[in-house]
């Protein structure tokens, strides 16, 4: 799009002072409009949680109201990301032009993620069986990244090279963290309003 990307850090937006968060949001949208920037709100559920039903305070509802209005009136592109779409306020749906679905990666895609996160320049002891890692461990890209970092830190901490066994151990630990948790699809269904 040849436009700058303005990434919004949610902690920098939220304030403990009543009304300050809304002012911060208004400023961010003004800056995006001035810079003709694409605005990216990661973890959008933090600011767009469903109003009412005892889950939010009046102050939280005010933040949601403000953000919904800013999104609706903004002439530029606003990207929202969440893995908790079920927590988003229902009024957001009519303000979205597209809803993109990012399904959980299949074994072939997981294999590619393992390979990308472990380029050939990484010092290893022995072969890394990427296909086996991708087929055996039903992990998201984020969990694969965590497993790679965990295994690499363990290898470095012990003065060793990275091994397939260390990767398997870390992948197993990441998978154990998911045990019993429902595997959710991340994103929205593609739709044009």
N, C-alpha and C positions, 0 to 999 in steps of 0.2 A: 504493500500500500504506500510505500515511501513516506511513512509517517513515523515520528518517534513513538516509543512505547513508554507510557507513564505507569509504573508499577506502584500500587498503593500498599504500603506496609500498614496493615490494620492496627498494630500496637501504636503507631505514630498518630493514628486518627482518633482513637478512642480516648476520651478524657473522663476523669472522675467528676468534673464540674458540669453541672446541668447546662445544656445548651452549647457547650464547647465542641462536642463531637459533631453536632449539626453544622456549626460554623466551619470546622475543619473540612467536612465533606463538601460544603459549598465552595470553599477555597480550592480544593482539589479539582472539582469540576470546572471552575473558572480557569485555572491554570491549564487544564487539558484543552479547553476551548481555545485559549490564547495561543498555545503551542501547536494547535491542530494535531494533538497527540491521541493515540489510541490509549484508552484508560483500562488498566487491568486490575481487577479486585480479586485477589486470591483468597480462598477460604471465605467466600462471600456470605456463607451461612452465619458467620460471626456478627455481621451487621444486618442481615436480612432474615432473622429468625421469625417464625410465625408469630403474629401479634395475638394478644388476648389469651384466653383459655388458661390463665394462671401461670403460663410459662415465662412471662416477661413482665417487667414493671412498666408503668406509664412512661417512664423516661426511655426505656428500651423501645417501646412502641413509637415514641416520637422520633427516634433515630431511624426506624424502619420507614415511617411516613416520609421523612425528609429524603432519605435515599431513594425511595420509590419515585418521588416527585422529580428529583434531580435526574434520575435515569430516563424518565419519560420525556423530560424537556430538553435533554442533551441532544445536540445535533450530530455529535461525533459518534465514534464506535466505543462501546463499553463492553469489555469481556468480563464475565463472572465465572469463577471456578469454585467448585465445591465437590466434596465426596459425600455430603449429607443433604442431598436434594430434598429429601422428605421433610427437612426442618425449615425449608424456605417458605416465606410467606406466600400464600396462594395468589395474592394480587400481583406478584412479580411475573407470573406466566403471561399475562396479556401485554407486558412491557417488553417481552423478548421477541426478537425477530427470528432467531434461530436457536435451537436447542440441540447441542451435539452430544452424542453418546460415545463414551470411551469404554468399550467392553473390556472385561478382564482378559489379559493376554493368554493366547493359546500356547501350547508347547513350542511351536516353531517361533512365535514372537518372543517367548521367554528366552529361548536359546539365543536369539539375536541380541536381546538385552544383555545377557551374560557376556556375549562376545564383545559388544560395544563398550561395556564397563571394564573389560579386561583386555586392552589392546595387546598386540604382540610384544610391545616394549616392556611389559610388566615382567620382572624376573620371577620365574617359576621353577619349581623342582618337579620335573616330570610333566606329563601331558595333562591338560585340563579337558575333560569331556563335557563340552558345552551342551551337546545334544542330551546327554544324560541329566545334567542339571536342569535343563529346560523341561524335560519330560517328567522328571521325578518330583520336582518341587513346584507346586501350584502357588506361585507368589506373584504379587504385583511388581511393577517396575521399581517402586519405592522400596519394597521389601528386598528385592534382589540387590539394589544399591546398598542397603543396610548390611546385607550378608557379605557383599564384597568388601566393604569397609571393615567390618568386624574381622573377617578372615585376614585381610591385609595388615591390620593393626596387630593381630595376634602373631602373625609371621614376623613382622618387624620387631615387636616387643621381645620375641625369643631369639632374634638374630638369625632367623631362617628365611628361606624363600617361600613364596606362596605355593601351596599344594592343593590338589583337587580335594584331598581329605579335609583340609581346613575350610574350603568353600562348602563342602557337603555339611560339615558340622554347623557352620554359620547358617546355612540355608535351612537345616533342620530346626535350629533355634528360632529362626524367623517364622517358619511354618507352625511351630508349637505355639507361638504368640497368636496365631490365627485360629488355632483349634477351637472348635465350638462356635466360632463367629460366622455369621452368615456372609457369604461372598456376594457383595453388592456390585451392581453395575454403576460406574461413575459417570455422571453427566446427565444429559437430558435426551429425549427422543428428538430427532431432527424434525423441525416443523417450521413452516413459514406462516407468519400471521398476515 
